[in-house]
Amino acid sequence: MARTAVSGRLAWRVARLAEIRQETATARTLVLDVPGWPGHLPGQHVDVRLTAADGYTAQRSYSLAAPSDGDRLELTVQRVPGGEVSEHLTGPYAVGDPVEIRGPIGGWFVWRPTDPAPVLLVAGGSGVVPLMAMIRARRAAGSRALFRLVYSVRTPADLYYATELRKPYAGLDVTYVYTRELPDGVAGIPRRLSVATLNTASWPKDFGPTSYVCGPTAFVETVADALLALGHSPHSIRTERFGPSRD
Amino acid sequence: MGVITPGFTGRARGDNPRLPPGQYLTEDFPVLSAGPTPRVHLDKWEFVITTEKGEKRSWSFRDLIALPSEKFTVDIHCVTQWSKLDTRWRGVPVATLLGDLDTEADYVLAHSYGGYTTNLPLADLLDGQAWIAYEYNGKPLTPEHGGPARLLVPHLYFWKSAKWVRGLELATKDEPGFWESSGYHDYGDPWREQRYQGD
């Protein structure tokens, strides 16, 4: 199991908000400038710390949404009702404001652009964020590794990165699963992702794919179990779970 | 004090003395795992302790639950910043399993079904600090939370409480486990906020 070695102390660095991109009614991408950022691999995350005027601090972990690009980082933050950090980052947090960041963190749920194996990405809701970093890293590196993304959301309005994903890109297939409401003009009924969906959308196990699954706990459990049932080896399935309280 | 983020106030200050620095309280029980949840059949389950000299002791699940167990209520702290108070468990103290094993080891590498490992000092598993737990909230421990049995070391960050535990390897040298190899702290004391190497 090759992993990224992180040596030395992970220092807190000051990050300033450079740009905001609204993804949905309740989620936004924050483009941050972090001088001295050491770089990261797609799939890794960071810890974000906010400090109030009285010294109170709160910190949370967020996945990086884009590959390493000098001193620039992108996070996509979903507003969680009552979430003190996410409510600030999706609300009053304004261009030029500082936060503190440290990382990168995590060396297992990562994709390396030098890896030629086919890749299956399965996203539940905001779990698409680290997977999008992999898709963007593949494009930036000119990788020819074949990618498939299965992206499950409640309704079309909940899609992150919708415009970017709609553009055809050689070697990337996207399958959408809508659990509550279908897009206009699409026949059928909303349904949850099933073994049948994955049987069609995943790679044959003989191709030696790596599967990355990210989303809420129950979603990840269902998908990982389905991939096992389809014969994939447990070691080829990498997971990242978001507990319901995560903000 | 860190850099102030303008306009950030945060939630009401609870000043809960049971909450380590950088943690927040949660009522639910989030799950973090690196891969699929291993399903281990109780009839096939086995727990093995190996010493640095190669001596082995093993227990079936039936053996384990036949040992004197303890019910205990503890607070747990995850490195991803959530803490959960007053969680109720039942299990066998690790010291009971170690018994009178002859060892000069200072360290332990815990092994799990599924391949996960984590390293701890042996001293942190003794004196009522660690259990092999098989019940949570009065019910058999579910697979998502590490069942049939998990290591429980509540005074360290929760990744040290290896789910689906299948054995302890006693060693004279400290070998980094799964998360520790990718930058997480070798010890992981939540009160000293030892999240990552160098903290």
Chai-1 contact restraints between the chains, C-beta under 6 A:
chainA,res_idxA,chainB,res_idxB,connection_type,confidence,min_distance_angstrom,max_distance_angstrom,comment,restraint_id
A,R3,B,S181,contact,1.0,0.0,6.0,A-B,restraint_1
A,R3,B,S182,contact,1.0,0.0,6.0,A-B,restraint_2
A,T4,B,S182,contact,1.0,0.0,6.0,A-B,restraint_3
A,V6,B,G183,contact,1.0,0.0,6.0,A-B,restraint_4
A,G8,B,G198,contact,1.0,0.0,6.0,A-B,restraint_5
A,R9,B,G198,contact,1.0,0.0,6.0,A-B,restraint_6
A,L10,B,Y196,contact,1.0,0.0,6.0,A-B,restraint_7
A,V14,B,V3,contact,1.0,0.0,6.0,A-B,restraint_8
A,L50,B,T5,contact,1.0,0.0,6.0,A-B,restraint_9
A,L50,B,F8,contact,1.0,0.0,6.0,A-B,restraint_10
A,T51,B,G2,contact,1.0,0.0,6.0,A-B,restraint_11
A,T51,B,I4,contact,1.0,0.0,6.0,A-B,restraint_12
A,A52,B,F8,contact,1.0,0.0,6.0,A-B,restraint_13
A,A52,B,T9,contact,1.0,0.0,6.0,A-B,restraint_14
A,A52,B,G10,contact,1.0,0.0,6.0,A-B,restraint_15
A,A53,B,I4,contact,1.0,0.0,6.0,A-B,restraint_16
A,G55,B,M1,contact,1.0,0.0,6.0,A-B,restraint_17
A,Y56,B,G10,contact,1.0,0.0,6.0,A-B,restraint_18
A,A58,B,G10,contact,1.0,0.0,6.0,A-B,restraint_19
A,Q59,B,G22,contact,1.0,0.0,6.0,A-B,restraint_20
A,S61,B,T80,contact,1.0,0.0,6.0,A-B,restraint_21
A,E84,B,G10,contact,1.0,0.0,6.0,A-B,restraint_22
A,E84,B,R11,contact,1.0,0.0,6.0,A-B,restraint_23
A,H88,B,F8,contact,1.0,0.0,6.0,A-B,restraint_24
A,P92,B,G7,contact,1.0,0.0,6.0,A-B,restraint_25
A,D97,B,T5,contact,1.0,0.0,6.0,A-B,restraint_26
A,D97,B,P6,contact,1.0,0.0,6.0,A-B,restraint_27
A,P98,B,V3,contact,1.0,0.0,6.0,A-B,restraint_28
A,V99,B,T5,contact,1.0,0.0,6.0,A-B,restraint_29
A,E100,B,G2,contact,1.0,0.0,6.0,A-B,restraint_30
A,E100,B,V3,contact,1.0,0.0,6.0,A-B,restraint_31
A,G107,B,S182,contact,1.0,0.0,6.0,A-B,restraint_32
A,W108,B,A34,contact,1.0,0.0,6.0,A-B,restraint_33
A,T217,B,V31,contact,1.0,0.0,6.0,A-B,restraint_34
A,A224,B,P36,contact,1.0,0.0,6.0,A-B,restraint_35
A,L228,B,P36,contact,1.0,0.0,6.0,A-B,restraint_36
A,P234,B,G35,contact,1.0,0.0,6.0,A-B,restraint_37
A,P234,B,P36,contact,1.0,0.0,6.0,A-B,restraint_38
A,I237,B,G35,contact,1.0,0.0,6.0,A-B,restraint_39
A,I237,B,P36,contact,1.0,0.0,6.0,A-B,restraint_40
A,T239,B,G35,contact,1.0,0.0,6.0,A-B,restraint_41
A,R241,B,V31,contact,1.0,0.0,6.0,A-B,restraint_42
A,R241,B,L32,contact,1.0,0.0,6.0,A-B,restraint_43
A,G243,B,P30,contact,1.0,0.0,6.0,A-B,restraint_44
A,P244,B,D28,contact,1.0,0.0,6.0,A-B,restraint_45
A,S245,B,T26,contact,1.0,0.0,6.0,A-B,restraint_46
A,S245,B,D28,contact,1.0,0.0,6.0,A-B,restraint_47
A,S245,B,P30,contact,1.0,0.0,6.0,A-B,restraint_48
A,S245,B,W82,contact,1.0,0.0,6.0,A-B,restraint_49
